Amino acid sequence: MKLIERINIGGNDFQGTYECEFCENQQNNPYGYNDYNYFKNVIPSMTCESCKKSSMSGVSSKEGQNE
């Protein structure tokens, strides 16, 4: 996921709109924090609700799992 818009900014907290770089699905997140850890670790590990992929893994979170 990547942050495409910050809305309702208050101090270091914000709400954001994120877009999946794999399927281009957009989703809103009611909580974001403006610091290094959030941008370097939290956002890349967010899983897309549509394709279930994250920037860090690059693969679907359900791929490779035995049911």
C-alpha positions in Angstrom: 0.0 0.0 0.0 1.1 3.6 -0.5 -0.3 6.7 1.0 -2.0 8.9 -1.6 -3.8 11.5 0.5 -3.7 12.7 4.1 -7.0 14.0 5.5 -8.1 15.4 8.9 -4.5 16.1 10.1 -4.2 16.9 13.8 -0.7 17.2 15.2 1.1 14.0 14.2 -2.1 12.0 13.7 -4.0 11.8 10.4 -6.5 9.8 8.5 -5.4 8.7 5.1 -6.3 7.2 1.8 -4.1 4.4 0.6 -3.7 2.7 -2.8 -2.5 -0.8 -3.5 0.3 -0.8 -6.1 -0.7 -4.2 -7.3 -4.5 -3.8 -8.0 -4.9 0.0 -7.5 -7.7 -0.6 -4.9 -8.1 2.4 -2.7 -9.1 2.2 1.0 -9.3 4.6 3.9 -7.6 4.1 7.2 -8.9 6.1 10.2 -5.5 6.2 11.9 -2.1 7.3 10.7 0.9 8.7 12.5 3.5 11.0 11.0 6.8 9.4 12.0 9.6 7.4 10.4 8.3 4.0 11.7 4.8 4.5 10.3 6.1 5.3 6.8 8.9 2.8 6.7 7.3 -0.2 8.4 3.6 0.1 9.0 2.4 1.4 5.6 4.4 -1.2 3.6 3.0 -4.0 5.8 -0.6 -3.0 5.3 -2.6 -5.7 3.4 -4.9 -4.7 0.6 -8.5 -5.6 1.3 -9.0 -6.6 -2.3 -6.0 -8.6 -3.5 -4.6 -9.4 0.0 -1.1 -8.3 -1.0 1.3 -6.0 0.9 4.3 -3.9 -0.3 6.6 -5.8 2.0 5.6 -9.3 0.9 4.7 -8.6 -2.7 2.5 -11.7 -2.6 -1.0 -12.5 -1.4 -1.2 -13.2 2.3 -3.2 -16.3 1.5 -0.9 -17.7 -1.2 1.1 -20.7 0.0 -1.1 -21.5 3.0 -2.6 -24.9 3.3 -6.3 -24.9 4.1 
